Amino acid sequence: VLPTVKLRYTAGDFTVSASIESGTSEQDTVAGTATDREEYQIGVGYSFGNYSVGAAFGSEEETNLVGGAVTLDNDFWAISFDGEIGAFAFSILIGDSDTNDETMYGFSVKYDVTDATEIRFVFSDSGLDAEDEVVAIGFRHGLGGGVSLRGGVGQDTGGNTQADLGVIFNF
């Protein structure tokens, strides 16, 4: 684990945070290498009423100390927006990275059918050509006393259909 420093400042509905990680990894006895790693991130967020918005930027770099070659040089960013309007809630995320083929994006929506039942839908594209888009729909129904029935069906990044159904106990 490399040394990491994280800072966060909040004033009312505004938050800013930053982190930096820097150091040398332990010697890899199998490959005979060690790496020097540096990463920093900075983010801001603001909440207003039933909505919030955020943005983050970061950069990471790894250098092989044996040969001196840069093995990773990646800049990345992300922005988000979410909120609630009555029984409807949503979340949107867009981001990009030097290691991605395309911009990544995703969104989710939730609708409260009743006080006890909600329906959720999610969609995501990772920005990697080798991965399929993720899409899923599910539900939660409160049975009372901390017990809920939950289920969903969707497609994962490999194009496989996944489904689940179960009872959750929260005591």
C-alpha positions as CSV (number, residue, x, y, z in Angstrom):
1,V,0.0,0.0,0.0
2,L,1.4,3.3,-1.1
3,P,1.3,6.5,1.1
4,T,-1.9,8.5,0.4
5,V,-3.0,11.9,1.5
6,K,-6.6,12.9,1.2
7,L,-8.2,16.3,1.9
8,R,-11.9,17.3,1.9
9,Y,-13.4,20.7,2.6
10,T,-17.2,21.4,2.8
11,A,-18.9,24.8,3.0
12,G,-22.7,24.5,3.0
13,D,-23.7,22.6,-0.1
14,F,-20.3,22.9,-1.7
15,T,-17.5,20.2,-1.3
16,V,-14.0,20.0,-2.8
17,S,-11.7,17.1,-2.3
18,A,-8.2,16.1,-3.4
19,S,-5.9,13.2,-3.0
20,I,-2.4,12.2,-3.9
21,E,-0.7,8.9,-3.8
22,S,3.0,8.5,-4.4
23,G,5.7,5.9,-3.8
24,T,7.6,2.9,-4.9
25,S,6.1,-0.6,-4.9
26,E,7.9,-3.5,-3.3
27,Q,10.3,-5.4,-5.5
28,D,8.5,-8.1,-7.6
29,T,10.8,-11.1,-7.0
30,V,9.2,-13.1,-9.9
31,A,9.6,-10.4,-12.6
32,G,12.6,-8.6,-11.0
33,T,10.9,-5.2,-11.2
34,A,9.7,-2.5,-9.0
35,T,7.5,0.5,-10.0
36,D,7.2,4.1,-9.0
37,R,3.6,5.2,-8.9
38,E,2.0,8.6,-8.7
39,E,-1.7,9.5,-8.8
40,Y,-3.7,12.6,-8.0
41,Q,-7.4,13.4,-8.1
42,I,-9.4,16.5,-7.5
43,G,-13.2,16.8,-7.3
44,V,-16.0,19.2,-6.6
45,G,-19.6,18.7,-5.8
46,Y,-22.6,21.0,-5.2
47,S,-26.1,20.1,-3.9
48,F,-29.1,22.3,-4.5
49,G,-32.5,21.3,-3.4
50,N,-33.3,17.7,-4.6
51,Y,-30.3,17.8,-7.1
52,S,-26.6,17.5,-7.0
53,V,-23.8,17.8,-9.5
54,G,-20.1,16.7,-9.3
55,A,-17.0,16.7,-11.4
56,A,-13.6,15.0,-10.9
57,F,-10.3,14.9,-12.7
58,G,-7.2,12.8,-12.1
59,S,-4.0,11.5,-13.5
60,E,-2.0,8.3,-12.8
61,E,1.5,7.3,-13.9
62,E,3.6,4.2,-13.3
63,T,7.3,3.8,-14.2
64,N,9.2,0.6,-14.2
65,L,12.3,1.3,-12.1
66,V,14.4,-1.4,-13.7
67,G,14.1,-0.3,-17.3
68,G,12.8,3.3,-16.7
69,A,9.9,2.7,-19.1
70,V,6.5,4.4,-18.4
71,T,4.1,1.5,-18.1
72,L,1.0,3.6,-17.4
73,D,0.1,7.2,-18.2
74,N,-3.6,7.9,-17.8
75,D,-5.6,11.1,-17.4
76,F,-9.3,10.7,-16.5
77,W,-12.4,12.8,-15.7
78,A,-16.0,12.3,-14.8
79,I,-19.1,14.4,-14.3
80,S,-22.4,13.5,-12.6
81,F,-25.9,14.8,-12.1
82,D,-28.6,13.3,-10.0
83,G,-31.9,14.3,-8.4
84,E,-35.4,13.5,-7.4
85,I,-38.7,14.8,-8.7
86,G,-41.6,13.4,-6.6
87,A,-41.6,9.6,-7.0
88,F,-39.0,9.7,-9.8
89,A,-35.2,9.7,-9.1
90,F,-32.4,9.7,-11.6
91,S,-28.6,9.6,-11.9
92,I,-26.4,10.4,-14.9
93,L,-22.6,9.8,-15.1
94,I,-20.2,10.6,-18.0
95,G,-16.5,10.2,-18.1
96,D,-13.4,9.5,-20.1
97,S,-10.0,8.0,-19.7
98,D,-6.9,7.7,-21.8
99,T,-7.2,3.9,-21.4
100,N,-10.8,3.8,-22.8
101,D,-11.7,3.5,-26.5
102,E,-14.6,5.9,-26.2
103,T,-16.4,8.1,-23.6
104,M,-18.1,6.1,-20.9
105,Y,-21.6,6.9,-19.7
106,G,-24.4,5.5,-17.7
107,F,-27.7,6.4,-16.1
108,S,-30.2,5.0,-13.7
109,V,-33.8,5.8,-12.9
110,K,-36.0,4.8,-10.0
111,Y,-39.8,5.1,-9.8
112,D,-41.7,4.7,-6.5
113,V,-44.8,2.8,-7.5
114,T,-46.1,2.9,-3.9
115,D,-44.5,3.6,-0.6
116,A,-43.5,0.0,-0.5
117,T,-42.6,-0.7,-4.1
118,E,-40.0,0.7,-6.4
119,I,-38.8,-0.1,-10.0
120,R,-35.3,0.6,-11.1
121,F,-33.6,0.6,-14.5
122,V,-29.9,1.0,-15.3
123,F,-27.9,1.4,-18.5
124,S,-24.1,1.7,-18.8
125,D,-21.5,1.8,-21.6
126,S,-17.9,1.3,-20.2
127,G,-16.3,2.9,-23.2
128,L,-14.4,-0.2,-24.0
129,D,-15.0,-1.8,-27.4
130,A,-14.4,-5.3,-26.0
131,E,-17.3,-5.0,-23.5
132,D,-21.1,-5.0,-24.2
133,E,-23.4,-2.4,-22.8
134,V,-25.0,-3.2,-19.4
135,V,-28.7,-2.9,-19.1
136,A,-31.0,-4.1,-16.3
137,I,-34.4,-3.7,-14.7
138,G,-35.3,-4.6,-11.1
139,F,-37.7,-4.0,-8.3
140,R,-37.8,-3.8,-4.5
141,H,-40.9,-4.4,-2.4
142,G,-41.0,-3.7,1.3
143,L,-42.7,-6.4,3.3
144,G,-42.5,-4.6,6.6
145,G,-40.3,-5.1,9.7
146,G,-37.0,-4.6,7.7
147,V,-37.8,-7.4,5.2
148,S,-38.0,-6.8,1.5
149,L,-38.4,-8.8,-1.7
150,R,-36.0,-7.8,-4.5
151,G,-35.3,-9.0,-8.0
152,G,-34.0,-8.1,-11.3
153,V,-32.8,-9.2,-14.7
154,G,-30.2,-7.7,-17.0
155,Q,-27.2,-8.2,-19.4
156,D,-23.6,-7.9,-18.1
157,T,-20.5,-6.7,-20.0
158,G,-20.0,-10.1,-21.5
159,G,-23.5,-10.2,-23.1
160,N,-24.7,-12.8,-20.6
161,T,-28.2,-12.5,-19.1
162,Q,-28.2,-12.4,-15.3
163,A,-31.1,-12.6,-13.0
164,D,-31.8,-12.7,-9.2
165,L,-34.7,-12.9,-6.8
166,G,-34.5,-12.9,-3.1
167,V,-35.6,-11.8,0.3
168,I,-33.4,-9.3,2.2
169,F,-33.6,-9.1,6.0
170,N,-32.3,-5.8,7.6
171,F,-32.6,-5.9,11.4
